[in-house]
């Protein structure tokens, strides 16, 4: 199953970081329309976990939309489109940024409202977004443990998904994640040897690869990226 990695989507580009992660809302809506018209099912985090660990397949064309960093555009721009097309997504939250009400970041109220819709679910992207691979064991423990505790408490859930900031991790990260109750971990393509390809259980559930969606990625390019996974699923029904 392909996993797409997004960050921000907006119609007000001037209010956001001018970087390749900032996707214009028109481009993003075209991507959602392309997925819909080609018959793709966007899965929730829970569905994704089932698909990756069992033979259960809701369809031969499945895709997991993931968003990093808990940008407020998840609420202002992306969520309305998910509702419009009835599509699912997962957002990875930097809990320390939410707790200090950092500008451009979602509030717990917005996060709770999106979760209640059933269209968006949430995992950890640590407390303060460090590259975990460069951190001491104890610093990593704090990042992984506190962010999970905050998400568990605020969303009344057992958080079991971790997205490593900037794709940074080491062996300690993986053992700590397991010890603390994380079962699914997401990488950044191009970091730490991660390759952009469809995710499968044999990748290791704590080291799942993704495809990076950038401001310059068109809907056509996105469909080309995910086509090999779809071909494989259709051949192996
Ligand atoms: Zn991030």
Boltz pocket constraint, residues with backbone or C-beta under 6 A from the ligand:
constraints:
  - pocket:
      binder: B
      contacts: [[A, 68], [A, 69], [A, 125], [A, 129], [A, 164], [A, 165], [A, 166]]
      max_distance: 6.0
